[in-house]
Amino acid sequence: MPKPAQSGEGADLAAPLYARSGAAAYGLSAEQFAAILDEILRKHRSQTSAQSSAQSSAQSSAQTSAQSASQSSAEHDAAFCAGLRLEELALARACAAGNERAWQDFIGRYRQKLHSMAMHITRDAAHAAELADSLFADLYGVNVRDGVRNSKLMFYTGRGSLEGWLRTVMAQEFINRYRKQKRTVSLDEKTEEGVQFAAPVPEPAYASDQRLEAATDEALAELSSEDRFTLASYYLDGRTLAEIARTLGLHESSVSRRLDRLATGLRKRILAGLRMRGMSHAQAAEALETDVRDLRLSLRSRLTQDSAATTFPDSRKVPAQDTSDGSD
């Protein structure tokens, strides 16, 4: 169960939102709900602090006072919290805390939907049941660590619909299983097939600009979980547009437009981040020509839940040129 929030943080914002969330029906007190909001706010602030610091450093002290900055931050926090899926957030966190009424409501709303999602992804009834049941176990929190249930629902922040978040989590679980299956062939089997194992070649030490790595990390951190999944599936796992479309329940053309939009948006965000870090437009544009494999940043760990590699496949790189935006 969440700890009570510190005074002046989530508590002040939670008061008018607590009733809207319906958290009381699931045994969450106002203090516990405030602690949840406080936790989500801290994560949100940490993701935006680098950009805010860069912007504020470009302004003179005469332009921005401490009082106005504090007021702006408070207004931003209030708007951010008001925009969360409060009722779904309360349901998810109450389930993670072990509230049986919340879990029964969750099953009633999402059990059939999760099985339908799994069937849509796997196209096989047995595999779909296995995938859905495995995810339910992770959501319920059958594993206990230090007396606390380890539920995936603790990672839901209310920034998008709970159904959409569940779809992304299930798709990621399916991809994780796919990766594990690809690694199940033993060394003996490979040797019997005549595979020759070359000695590992040391990676060269690249001297990439740390400003590019910081701007790239900042831009990736702002993406939604579904956008990160889409990028990881296409650029890291080499999955086709058709496979990604089937996994997410979208049309193939929608996935193509989303990838174009994400590539264009990332380029703009990274350019802006480089400009805020002191580069000229020409220097920033030149920095973007860097091969992503030269970055010291772990792109896989940023885009996916597991970190098995730190580069894009050799055959594909993030598009470096602008493309026309498209809606999903």
Buried (B, 14 or more C-beta within 10 A) or exposed (E): BBEBBEEEBBBBBBEEBBEEBBBEBBBBBBBBBBBBBBBBBEEBBEEBEBBBEBEEEEEEEEEEEEEEEEEEEEEBBBEBBEEBBBBBBBBBBBBBBBBEEBBEBBBEBBEEEBBEBBBBBBEEEEBBBBBBEBBBEBBBBEEEEEEBBBBBBBEBBBBBEBBBBBBBBBBBBBBBBEEEEEEEEEEEEEEEEEEEEEEEEEEEEEEBBEBBBBBBBBBBBEBEBBBBBBBBBBBBBEBEBEBBBBBBEBEBEBBBBBBBBBBBBBBEBBBBBBBBBEBEEEBBBEBBEBBBBBBEBBBBEBBBBEEEEBBBEEEEEBBEEEEEEBEB
